[in-house]
Amino acid sequence: MSEQYESEIEQILRDTADKINAFKAQIERKAEESRNQTVVDAIRAEHEGQKAAAMREFEAYKKRVAEREGEGTVAASKANATVEAGAYTRSHFRST
């Protein structure tokens, strides 16, 4: 009878050890998932920061290009006006 009790106690201890090991593995998986999520969040935040910086840089570039094109248009208009004024002046002097 004592042998039967010892056998039952050993079985209970094995079952308990198996349950503890299963819980331990589950806790380790959850901890790993949490670490992975932390890394993903950090990478995502870094990516969003880089994306925002790139967009600011691109917007500044577009603004500079627009300003240059505006300056070019103003310069072209002034040059055109100068040419037209010169043509007017020459034609005015010829007719007098």
Order of alpha helices (4+ residues) and beta strands (2+ residues): alpha
